[in-house]
Amino acid sequence: MFETSKSATLYDRAKKVMPGGNTRHTVFRQPHQVYALRGHGCRITDIDGDDRIDAVGNFTALIHGYGSERIREAARRQIDAGPCFGMATEGEIRLSEMLCERLPSVELLRYTNSGTEAVMNAIKVARAFTGRSRFAKCEGAYHGTYDPAETSQEARPESWGEIDNPASVPTAKGTPQGVLDDVVVIPFNNTPVAEAILRAKGNSLAAVLVDVMPNRAGLVPAKPEFLQMLRRVTRELGALLILDEVITFRLGYHGAQGRFGVDPDLTTLGKVIGGGFPIGAIGGRREVMSVFDPTIGSPAVPHGGTFSANPMSMMAGIAALEDLTPVSFEHLESLGELFDAGIGDCFRRHGIEGQVTGLGSLRRMHLSNAELTDFRSTFAAGDGPKRVAALARSLFDEGVIIAANGLMAFSTAMTPDDIQEIIDAFDRALPKAFSKE
Ligand SMILES: Cc1ncc(COP(=O)(O)O)c(C=O)c1O
């Protein structure tokens, strides 16, 4: 059939100037990308005029959807004042005050333009602070596109090695062996095995990097004993504990660290704290963050960045946090609970195996009833991933946007009726996803 939609026409143009017509793999779709026109409330209208509920919010960044007048007003005021300057602005102080007040472990902060850069800088801080080069991360966890942090994010059975000695598997072709040699891979949630691996590396470790609920490893919450072990062992080994809250900051007013009771040395942030504008941040203990301090001579970790702490992101981020009150967290929790009840009924009605993982406003769909604890168990859960991608495509056709791996993020712009609309779309999409196999 000859495609005449505006998105198809745009995609033909895109293919002439971008590889595969794409500049961001997470939004790629076939036969062509679909182009957004505008967002409103919790919905996106595409360039052909089709409306869909946005149930992933630019991959968890838009905790208020498109509905916050406070954010729009803050951005408008800043664009009138000037989008960026080669000078500091008051906004960076205010946003830091708000984040330090919320995050118990964070005394000082610094900004980047993405979560990737925040993670990269946190690793550099740990190296500079400890004088060691290696760090450990959990198999399957995504922490952005800094090549050491990407290690084993897409490990596969043929290359991932034994569970008690997971291989450091490159993600991008051509990753230098030296990079991989400096990354120690531990199994998420497997406390005794992870502890043994960390102890075997002894005092060569600068840090352990962990996300308490890593999306790509299954969006399964960390067990309390796993996190306690990481905190205890890093202290004993003289390594830093880096908590990646780029996604999970949205789990509570005091972030994931408040919800899980973790006391990290460094925290990485991004997404939500920019109110829809590009952002990343590294925060932590004063002593650790002093590697950036320019008042005590040449900083151990030099860090600039043309757009770091750019005023648009600072002002939109302040507005986003002002709108993110304890009451809005209660609302987000209740949306999550409504979704769980509705989707459980939906699976039962269709006699389809399925479960959701996640907490708070985050969910991930799995079309399997297998017990999920980590990356390997999520991967092994039958042919789930392919079916989930098919389900995401069917849902898109039924008017709901979720990530291809089944990730969903609810926003304060949503009401219980919107959650019901999402469930109704699942009801229609589930059988279609299976019939397309
Ligand atoms: C846990 C985690 N860390 C880091 C990143 C990288 O953030 P960004 O996409 O802003 O570079 C992401 C992005 O999804 C993430 O999920």
The ligand as a MOL file (V3000), in Angstrom:
LIG
                    3D

  0  0  0     0  0            999 V3000
M  V30 BEGIN CTAB
M  V30 COUNTS 16 16 0 0 0
M  V30 BEGIN ATOM
M  V30 1 C 19.2180 4.7540 34.9060 0
M  V30 2 C 19.6690 5.6630 33.8060 0
M  V30 3 N 20.8560 6.2760 33.8900 0
M  V30 4 C 21.3000 7.1210 32.9460 0
M  V30 5 C 20.5440 7.3690 31.8230 0
M  V30 6 C 21.0560 8.3040 30.7580 0
M  V30 7 O 20.3140 9.4820 30.7580 0
M  V30 8 P 20.2390 10.3720 29.4220 0
M  V30 9 O 19.3540 9.6610 28.4650 0
M  V30 10 O 19.6920 11.6830 29.8940 0
M  V30 11 O 21.6450 10.4870 28.9200 0
M  V30 12 C 19.2970 6.7590 31.6810 0
M  V30 13 C 18.4580 7.0180 30.5030 0
M  V30 14 O 17.4290 6.4390 30.2840 0
M  V30 15 C 18.8570 5.8700 32.6920 0
M  V30 16 O 17.6920 5.2250 32.5660 0
M  V30 END ATOM
M  V30 BEGIN BOND
M  V30 1 1 1 2
M  V30 2 1 2 3
M  V30 3 2 2 15
M  V30 4 2 3 4
M  V30 5 1 4 5
M  V30 6 1 5 6
M  V30 7 2 5 12
M  V30 8 1 6 7
M  V30 9 1 7 8
M  V30 10 2 8 9
M  V30 11 1 8 10
M  V30 12 1 8 11
M  V30 13 1 12 13
M  V30 14 1 12 15
M  V30 15 2 13 14
M  V30 16 1 15 16
M  V30 END BOND
M  V30 END CTAB
M  END
